[in-house]
Amino acid sequence: MRILASLTMASLWIAPLWAQGNPADPDKKVAGGGSLPAGWSATLDNDKASLADVKFVTMGPGLHVTTGPAAILYRDADAVTGSFHTLATFNQTRAPMHPEAYGLIVGGKELQGAGRSYLYFIVRGDGKFMINKMAGSTRTIVVPWTENAALVKQDATTGAASNTLEIDGKIDSSKISFKVNGTAVYEMPAAGANLDGVVGL
């Protein structure tokens, strides 16, 4: 099992990757960014965005992320083949200006190139999740934004929320199970899924 991290999302500004470049949803400038923990890499969705606006540091037993531009964060060492099980706990510490998404990627290939591909499983503070596939600049919706009671919604006063996301292809190797806080919210056949590759955030 790959346990990626307990992730704290402060001043959360992680957006779905295709939303960048939208003048109605501009990137927020982030102070203190530009470096990554040892072994980690980042890919920004917008070619004009800067890593200087991504603050990603170790904090206690986990990681702390503040982003302006949409980004995927990963370690090449976290590449997997065959059946796998990965999970991470995401702690949103305050409410964003509007619903922003964060979660897991699997099946990452060529993540620094124009031909990058991966499948992503994301949640947001309004209690909804989404699953999509990216191949280059093409996005294929697997599950559109869908509300599910398994998700912890952000607190109405503080904006805080904590959710553990899992992508499990090991317990039953015939299917890939997407779980939030231990509850399966979606399942797909493992056959043809081709999720070998990098696991990340």
Backbone torsions as a table, in degrees:
resi	resn	phi	psi	omega
1	MET	NA	136.4	175.2
2	ARG	-97.1	116.2	173.2
3	ILE	-103.0	106.2	-173.3
4	LEU	-73.1	-50.6	-173.9
5	ALA	-179.5	161.8	158.3
6	SER	-97.6	114.2	-169.5
7	LEU	-109.2	128.4	175.7
8	THR	-103.2	124.3	-179.0
9	MET	-107.6	100.0	-179.6
10	ALA	-101.7	144.4	-176.8
11	SER	47.5	53.1	-167.5
12	LEU	-62.6	124.4	178.6
13	TRP	-136.4	28.1	178.7
14	ILE	-82.5	123.6	-176.7
15	ALA	-113.9	157.2	172.6
16	PRO	-53.8	141.9	-167.4
17	LEU	-62.5	-27.4	-177.4
18	TRP	-83.8	-4.8	-174.8
19	ALA	-82.0	-13.8	-174.9
20	GLN	-67.0	151.2	-179.3
21	GLY	86.2	-2.6	178.6
22	ASN	-82.7	116.7	-177.0
23	PRO	-61.0	-23.7	178.4
24	ALA	-78.5	-10.5	-178.7
25	ASP	-134.4	64.4	-174.9
26	PRO	-70.2	152.5	175.3
27	ASP	-65.7	146.2	176.3
28	LYS	-97.0	136.5	176.4
29	LYS	-72.4	137.7	-178.1
30	VAL	-120.5	128.0	178.8
31	ALA	-80.3	145.3	172.8
32	GLY	81.7	13.1	-178.7
33	GLY	-88.4	-171.6	173.5
34	GLY	108.5	-11.8	178.3
35	SER	-128.4	160.9	-177.1
36	LEU	-127.3	154.4	173.4
37	PRO	-59.8	154.1	-178.2
38	ALA	-53.7	132.4	176.9
39	GLY	89.1	-11.4	-177.6
40	TRP	-93.3	150.1	174.4
41	SER	-127.6	160.7	177.7
42	ALA	-132.6	144.2	170.7
43	THR	-124.6	123.0	179.1
44	LEU	-94.2	138.5	-177.4
45	ASP	-70.3	-36.8	-177.2
46	ASN	-93.4	119.4	-178.5
47	ASP	-60.8	-23.2	-178.9
48	LYS	-90.0	-5.6	179.8
49	ALA	-76.8	164.5	-177.1
50	SER	-124.6	140.1	174.9
51	LEU	-62.4	-20.0	177.5
52	ALA	-61.1	-19.8	179.8
53	ASP	-99.8	18.4	173.6
54	VAL	-121.3	117.4	176.1
55	LYS	-107.5	116.9	-174.3
56	PHE	-139.1	109.3	-174.3
57	VAL	-137.1	156.8	171.7
58	THR	-75.5	145.2	179.3
59	MET	-149.6	114.9	-176.9
60	GLY	58.6	-135.0	-179.2
61	PRO	-83.2	0.1	-174.7
62	GLY	-130.5	-150.0	-176.5
63	LEU	-129.0	152.9	-179.9
64	HIS	-127.1	125.8	-175.5
65	VAL	-123.9	131.7	168.5
66	THR	-131.6	120.4	-177.7
67	THR	-126.1	153.1	168.2
68	GLY	-101.6	-66.1	178.7
69	PRO	-77.6	155.4	175.3
70	ALA	-64.5	137.4	-175.5
71	ALA	-147.6	152.2	164.4
72	ILE	-113.2	142.0	-175.5
73	LEU	-123.8	133.6	-172.8
74	TYR	-160.4	164.7	172.7
75	ARG	-120.8	132.2	178.2
76	ASP	-59.1	-27.7	179.6
77	ALA	-65.9	-16.1	-178.7
78	ASP	-94.5	32.3	173.8
79	ALA	-83.1	137.5	-178.6
80	VAL	-129.6	156.4	172.1
81	THR	-132.7	152.8	179.8
82	GLY	74.5	-159.6	-178.1
83	SER	-69.8	145.2	-176.3
84	PHE	-152.1	168.6	177.2
85	HIS	-146.2	120.9	179.1
86	THR	-132.0	149.2	178.2
87	LEU	-152.5	157.3	174.6
88	ALA	-153.0	147.5	174.9
89	THR	-102.1	128.6	-178.9
90	PHE	-110.4	123.5	179.1
91	ASN	-112.6	107.6	175.5
92	GLN	-85.4	125.5	-173.9
93	THR	-95.2	-18.9	177.2
94	ARG	-154.3	163.6	-177.3
95	ALA	-76.3	136.0	172.1
96	PRO	-76.7	173.9	-179.8
97	MET	-65.5	-29.6	175.0
98	HIS	-153.1	166.0	-174.5
99	PRO	-54.4	122.7	177.7
100	GLU	-119.7	153.2	-171.4
101	ALA	-114.1	152.6	177.1
102	TYR	-155.6	156.4	-179.4
103	GLY	169.1	-149.6	-172.7
104	LEU	-109.0	149.4	167.4
105	ILE	-119.7	149.6	173.9
106	VAL	-139.2	163.1	178.0
107	GLY	68.6	25.6	-177.4
108	GLY	-68.3	128.0	178.8
109	LYS	-135.9	141.1	177.5
110	GLU	48.4	48.1	-171.0
111	LEU	-68.0	-15.0	177.7
112	GLN	-98.9	2.4	-176.5
113	GLY	-114.8	171.0	179.6
114	ALA	-65.5	-21.4	-179.7
115	GLY	-92.8	17.6	-176.8
116	ARG	-58.1	147.7	177.9
117	SER	-145.6	149.6	178.2
118	TYR	-173.2	165.1	173.0
119	LEU	-111.8	136.5	-179.9
120	TYR	-127.0	145.6	-177.3
121	PHE	-125.2	109.1	-173.3
122	ILE	-125.8	154.6	177.0
123	VAL	-130.5	166.0	173.7
124	ARG	-144.4	168.5	-170.8
125	GLY	-65.9	-12.4	178.6
126	ASP	-86.7	8.5	175.5
127	GLY	86.4	20.9	-179.4
128	LYS	-115.8	154.4	176.0
129	PHE	-128.7	162.9	178.2
130	MET	-146.8	148.0	174.1
131	ILE	-130.8	127.3	-179.0
132	ASN	-139.8	161.1	172.1
133	LYS	-113.8	138.3	174.6
134	MET	-115.4	136.4	173.9
135	ALA	-140.3	103.6	-172.8
136	GLY	65.0	-122.2	177.6
137	SER	-102.3	8.8	-178.0
138	THR	-97.0	126.6	179.0
139	ARG	-108.5	129.4	176.2
140	THR	-115.1	119.1	-178.6
141	ILE	-76.3	124.1	173.4
142	VAL	-92.7	-50.3	175.2
143	VAL	-135.1	119.8	177.7
144	PRO	-70.1	173.6	178.1
145	TRP	-51.4	121.3	-174.5
146	THR	-136.2	131.0	178.0
147	GLU	-79.2	143.3	176.9
148	ASN	-148.1	136.9	-176.6
149	ALA	-66.2	-15.9	179.7
150	ALA	-69.6	-23.6	-178.5
151	LEU	-79.6	138.6	172.6
152	VAL	-85.3	119.7	177.9
153	LYS	-77.3	155.8	179.2
154	GLN	-65.8	144.4	179.5
155	ASP	-62.3	135.9	-175.9
156	ALA	-64.1	-26.6	-178.5
157	THR	-94.3	-51.7	-173.9
158	THR	-92.4	-22.0	-175.4
159	GLY	80.7	1.9	-177.5
160	ALA	-75.2	146.8	175.1
161	ALA	-158.5	148.8	177.5
162	SER	-136.1	127.4	179.1
163	ASN	-139.8	137.0	173.9
164	THR	-99.9	122.5	179.8
165	LEU	-105.8	140.3	178.2
166	GLU	-134.2	143.4	166.9
167	ILE	-123.1	115.0	-169.4
168	ASP	-121.1	113.3	174.8
169	GLY	-118.9	19.1	-173.4
170	LYS	-111.1	-41.2	-176.7
171	ILE	-60.1	-43.5	172.7
172	ASP	-129.4	102.2	-172.3
173	SER	-68.8	-4.1	178.4
174	SER	-84.0	-10.4	-177.2
175	LYS	-145.0	160.6	173.3
176	ILE	-108.1	123.6	-177.4
177	SER	-110.7	129.2	178.8
178	PHE	-104.5	119.4	-172.4
179	LYS	-123.3	146.6	171.1
180	VAL	-124.7	122.6	179.9
181	ASN	52.8	39.3	175.9
182	GLY	86.2	-6.2	-178.9
183	THR	-104.8	128.4	177.3
184	ALA	-69.1	124.7	178.0
185	VAL	-105.1	-15.0	177.5
186	TYR	-163.8	147.5	175.4
187	GLU	-136.2	146.4	177.5
188	MET	-138.6	153.1	178.3
189	PRO	-62.2	140.4	177.6
190	ALA	-73.1	-30.9	-178.8
191	ALA	-59.5	125.2	177.8
192	GLY	82.2	-4.4	-176.9
193	ALA	-69.7	-32.6	178.2
194	ASN	48.1	62.9	-178.9
195	LEU	-100.3	16.6	172.0
196	ASP	-61.9	136.6	177.9
197	GLY	144.4	-163.3	-175.2
198	VAL	-77.7	139.8	172.8
199	VAL	-103.1	136.8	-178.9
200	GLY	-161.2	-160.8	-173.6
201	LEU	-121.1	NA	NA
